[in-house]
């Protein structure tokens, strides 16, 4: 089988450049296109040169449609509005769409799910193997240690430029904890505490978000009981872990029927219980 041709959207950003370098380094894939927003100063420049690789012969464009038409898949770590638009284009081209974008609303998720009727979409709040394994462990721990004995708090820290909170990874871990407890995260999450809040609500899953410096991503899930505390954590030290996971997801999705998949599907990590 020929190498899988992948388009990187948001190609000039930090994650976009990391994706380009990762595609260049991994077997079985090639850079088929690079897309930036209209008006970007990088349009027309060689994507390889921007990523520090030298000329690759792939010019950055602001028109995704021709790029998608000649590709097998697209890697997308952009913003919700752009991602829903790209999902529609991927559905038209009937190609793989790997989504690492966070901060999507319920409406955005509905548009992505609709696109998955024609595109093979892999979407995750985090593409790393370690984080997805952590989610399985969190689900198992939440199932084993009930709310009558253990409270769950999720702490995350990211670089100063991150615009959404809690992070997509924190929400992924929160969903895992809620699944383990058989509850709805939306009905049991505590996202802000300020002033006289009263006592902690039984069964709540709390979130705290820190922002500063150049932190790639730190996440801890704390199960706090009376007289004991368990902390399950993951530290991301290099954005390349997310890029490698995204490429792995694209290769896994190639040739599969349209639908909405997760990194658990890619990694074969079955749900607890």
C-alpha positions, 0 to 999 in steps of 0.5 A: 500500500502506498504511503498515506497522504496527510494534510496538516491544517493550522500548519504554521502553528506550534502543533502544526509544525510538530505534525509536519516534522512527525509525518516526515520522520514516521514510515508509512505516511507523507505530507500531502498538504498544508493549510493555514487561515486566509490572510496568514503571512505563511501562505505560499511558503514551503511547509517543510522550510517553516518546520525546519526540515528544508524544502519538501515541495508542499506549499502552504495554502489557504484553500483546504478543498483541493488539498483534501481532494488529493489526500487520504487524511487530515490532522487537525489541532485547530479551533472548534469553528475551523474543525467543524468546517474541516469535518464537512470537507473531510466528509465530502472527500470521504477521507480520514479526519483526526481531531485533537481540537479541544473546547468544542461545544455540544453544537460542534460535537453534533456537526462532527458526528454528522460528518462522521456519517461519511468521514472516518473521524478519530476524535480525542481530547488527548492523542497520547498513549499514556493519557488514554491508558491513564483514562482507563485506570481512572475509570477503574479506580472510580468504579472501585472506590465509591463516592461514599468513601472517595472524592475525585478532583482533577487538576491540570496545568498548561502553558499561558497561551491555552484558551480553553479550560478545563483542558480537553484532557481533563474533561476526558479524564472526568468522563472516565471517572463519571463512567466508572461511577455510572453518572453524568459528568455534566450533572456532577462536575464542579468547575469553579469555587470562589468565596463561601462555597459551602461543603463539597457536594457528595459525588461531585467531580471537581476541576481546577485549571492552572495556566503559566509558562511553557507547560505542555500539559500536566494532569492529576486525578486525585481520589481523596478518602478519609486518611488516604489519598491516591493520585494518578498523574501524567506529565507531557514533556513534548508535543511530539507525543500528541503528533505521533498519536495522531499519525498512528490514529490516521494509519489505524483509520485508513480503510475503515468504514465511516464513523466516529472513533476515539483513541481507545478504539485505536489503542484497543483499550476496552472500557472498564467493567 
